[in-house]
């Protein structure tokens, strides 16, 4: 079978806020020609484009409701049909439950695809809370910094753009970070079991340095897409 007839690969990243999913996904995109699909970004893009599923999502959101799994899956199906996803996609933020995972399996089966690999970015709670609680960014260019691990070379001046205005997310504090971790563990435990049972789960130590995590994750992706 030629490479052009191979269905696009599907990867899922699991990990709590602050685990580094966004950073690692960007590197995987660049290295392998994959496309990261974030549920929030997909919804906003579909609403802006005025697709049928986007119109349905807009109506639900304007009414203050939660967008149903069926609508999310329809938007995901539409996006995965675009030409830029031919090498494969990285799903971030979906599925969140075993029920959603089963629905995703059904969607993929209809296009001859499957979930090829699920990478769980494993963290230790206390160090992760410290990592999240110290984060801040340059208000001008978005470069990320940390009170302990990554401060600007010159105090108060962004290394990347020279800006002097910084901002910190209101929810980047120890209390909120701890609550988010607890919620993540509760929601994700069934997903871990679901994908482990299907033999596609890989665990990566996300507390290691960025380069070590990158190498481990890229090795796993390379097993699928070469």
C-alpha positions as CSV (number, residue, x, y, z in Angstrom):
1,X,0.0,0.0,0.0
2,X,1.4,3.4,-0.9
3,X,2.0,6.1,1.6
4,X,-0.7,8.3,-0.1
5,X,-3.4,5.7,0.8
6,X,-2.4,5.4,4.5
7,X,-5.1,7.0,6.7
8,X,-4.0,10.1,8.6
9,X,-2.6,9.1,12.0
10,X,-4.4,10.1,15.2
11,X,-2.6,10.9,18.4
12,X,-4.1,12.0,21.7
13,X,-2.2,13.9,24.4
14,X,-3.3,13.6,28.0
15,X,-2.0,15.8,30.7
16,X,-3.1,18.3,33.3
17,X,-2.8,22.1,32.8
18,X,0.9,23.0,33.0
19,X,2.2,19.6,31.9
20,X,3.5,21.1,28.7
21,X,1.0,19.7,26.2
22,X,1.0,22.8,24.1
23,X,4.8,23.1,24.0
24,X,5.3,19.5,23.0
25,X,2.4,19.5,20.5
26,X,4.0,22.4,18.7
27,X,7.3,20.5,18.4
28,X,5.5,17.4,17.2
29,X,3.7,19.5,14.5
30,X,7.0,20.9,13.2
31,X,8.9,17.6,13.3
32,X,6.3,15.4,11.7
33,X,3.9,17.6,9.8
34,X,1.0,16.9,12.1
35,X,-1.8,19.3,13.1
36,X,-2.8,20.0,16.7
37,X,-6.5,20.2,17.1
38,X,-7.7,21.8,20.3
39,X,-11.4,21.5,21.1
40,X,-11.7,25.2,22.0
41,X,-9.9,26.4,18.8
42,X,-12.0,24.1,16.7
43,X,-15.3,25.4,18.1
44,X,-14.3,29.0,17.7
45,X,-13.1,28.4,14.1
46,X,-16.3,26.5,13.2
47,X,-18.5,29.3,14.6
48,X,-16.4,32.0,12.7
49,X,-16.6,30.0,9.5
50,X,-20.4,29.5,9.8
51,X,-20.4,25.8,9.2
52,X,-23.5,23.8,9.9
53,X,-22.0,22.4,13.1
54,X,-20.6,25.8,13.9
55,X,-24.0,27.3,13.7
56,X,-25.4,24.7,16.1
57,X,-22.5,25.3,18.5
58,X,-23.0,29.0,18.4
59,X,-26.7,28.7,19.3
60,X,-25.9,26.4,22.2
61,X,-23.1,28.7,23.5
62,X,-25.2,31.8,23.2
63,X,-27.9,30.1,25.2
64,X,-25.3,29.4,27.9
65,X,-25.3,25.7,27.4
66,X,-22.5,23.1,26.9
67,X,-21.8,22.0,23.4
68,X,-22.9,18.4,23.0
69,X,-20.5,15.6,22.1
70,X,-22.3,15.1,18.8
71,X,-21.6,18.7,17.7
72,X,-18.0,18.5,18.8
73,X,-17.6,15.2,16.8
74,X,-19.2,16.8,13.7
75,X,-16.8,19.8,13.9
76,X,-13.9,17.4,14.4
77,X,-14.9,15.3,11.5
78,X,-15.1,18.3,9.2
79,X,-11.7,19.6,10.3
80,X,-10.0,16.2,9.9
81,X,-11.2,16.2,6.3
82,X,-9.0,19.2,5.5
83,X,-6.0,18.7,3.3
84,X,-3.5,19.9,5.9
85,X,-4.3,16.9,8.2
86,X,-3.1,14.2,5.7
87,X,-0.1,13.3,7.9
88,X,-2.1,13.1,11.0
89,X,-3.6,15.1,13.9
90,X,-2.9,15.6,17.6
91,X,-6.0,15.8,19.7
92,X,-5.8,18.0,22.8
93,X,-8.9,18.4,25.0
94,X,-11.0,15.7,23.5
95,X,-11.9,13.0,24.5
96,X,-12.3,13.8,28.2
97,X,-14.4,10.8,29.1
98,X,-14.6,7.1,28.2
99,X,-18.0,7.8,26.5
100,X,-16.4,10.4,24.3
101,X,-13.5,8.0,23.6
102,X,-16.0,5.4,22.4
103,X,-17.8,8.0,20.2
104,X,-14.4,9.1,18.7
105,X,-13.6,5.4,17.9
106,X,-16.9,5.2,16.0
107,X,-16.2,8.4,14.1
108,X,-12.7,7.3,13.1
109,X,-13.9,3.8,12.1
110,X,-16.2,5.5,9.5
111,X,-13.2,7.0,7.8
112,X,-10.9,4.0,8.1
113,X,-8.9,5.6,10.9
114,X,-8.2,4.7,14.5
115,X,-6.4,6.2,17.5
116,X,-2.8,5.2,16.9
117,X,-1.2,6.3,20.1
118,X,-2.3,8.0,23.3
119,X,0.6,9.8,25.2
120,X,-0.1,10.4,28.9
121,X,2.1,13.1,30.3
122,X,2.6,11.9,33.9
123,X,3.2,14.5,36.6
124,X,3.8,14.7,40.3
125,X,1.2,16.9,42.0
126,X,3.3,19.1,44.3
127,X,6.0,20.0,41.8
128,X,3.3,20.6,39.2
129,X,1.4,23.0,41.4
130,X,4.7,24.9,42.0
131,X,5.3,24.9,38.2
132,X,1.9,26.3,37.4
133,X,1.7,28.8,40.2
134,X,4.9,30.7,39.1
135,X,4.0,31.2,35.5
136,X,3.7,34.6,33.8
137,X,4.0,35.9,30.2
138,X,5.2,38.9,28.3
139,X,2.0,41.0,27.5
140,X,3.4,42.0,24.2
141,X,4.7,38.8,22.5
142,X,3.4,36.0,24.8
143,X,6.8,34.6,25.7
144,X,6.5,32.5,28.9
145,X,8.4,33.0,32.1
146,X,8.4,31.5,35.6
147,X,9.3,33.0,39.0
148,X,11.7,30.1,39.8
149,X,12.6,28.3,36.6
150,X,12.8,30.9,33.9
151,X,13.2,34.6,34.6
152,X,14.2,37.2,31.9
153,X,18.0,37.6,31.5
154,X,17.4,41.3,32.4
155,X,14.9,41.8,35.2
156,X,11.7,43.3,33.9
157,X,12.6,43.0,30.2
158,X,11.4,40.3,27.9
159,X,14.2,38.3,26.3
160,X,12.3,37.9,23.1
161,X,10.9,41.4,22.3
162,X,12.3,43.8,24.9
163,X,8.8,44.5,26.3
164,X,8.5,45.5,29.9
165,X,4.8,44.7,30.5
166,X,4.1,41.2,31.9
167,X,0.9,39.5,32.9
168,X,-0.1,36.6,35.1
169,X,-3.3,34.5,34.6
170,X,-5.7,34.9,37.5
171,X,-6.0,31.1,37.8
172,X,-2.2,30.5,37.9
173,X,-2.1,30.1,41.7
174,X,-1.5,27.2,44.0
175,X,-5.1,26.8,45.1
176,X,-6.6,26.8,41.6
177,X,-3.8,24.6,40.2
178,X,-4.4,22.0,42.9
179,X,-8.2,22.0,42.2
180,X,-7.5,21.6,38.5
181,X,-5.1,18.7,39.1
182,X,-7.7,16.9,41.3
183,X,-10.4,17.4,38.6
184,X,-8.0,16.1,35.9
185,X,-7.1,13.0,37.8
186,X,-10.8,12.2,38.4
187,X,-11.8,12.8,34.8
188,X,-8.8,11.1,33.2
189,X,-8.6,7.9,35.2
190,X,-11.3,6.2,33.1
191,X,-9.5,7.3,29.9
192,X,-6.2,5.9,31.0
193,X,-7.9,2.5,31.6
194,X,-9.8,2.7,28.3
195,X,-6.7,3.3,26.2
196,X,-4.5,1.0,28.2
197,X,-7.0,-1.8,27.6
198,X,-6.7,-1.1,23.8
199,X,-2.9,-1.3,23.9
200,X,-2.3,2.2,22.6
201,X,-1.4,4.1,25.9
202,X,2.2,5.4,26.4
203,X,3.3,7.1,29.5
204,X,6.0,9.9,29.5
205,X,7.5,11.5,32.6
206,X,6.5,15.1,32.0
207,X,8.4,16.3,35.1
208,X,11.7,15.8,33.1
209,X,13.3,18.8,31.2
210,X,11.6,19.9,28.0
211,X,14.2,18.3,25.7
212,X,14.0,14.9,27.5
213,X,10.2,14.9,27.2
214,X,10.5,16.0,23.6
215,X,12.8,13.1,22.7
216,X,10.5,10.6,24.5
217,X,7.4,11.8,22.8
218,X,9.0,12.1,19.3
219,X,10.3,8.5,19.6
220,X,6.7,7.3,20.2
221,X,5.2,9.3,17.3
222,X,8.0,8.2,15.0
223,X,7.0,4.6,15.6
224,X,3.7,5.5,13.9
225,X,4.5,8.1,11.2
226,X,8.2,7.3,10.6
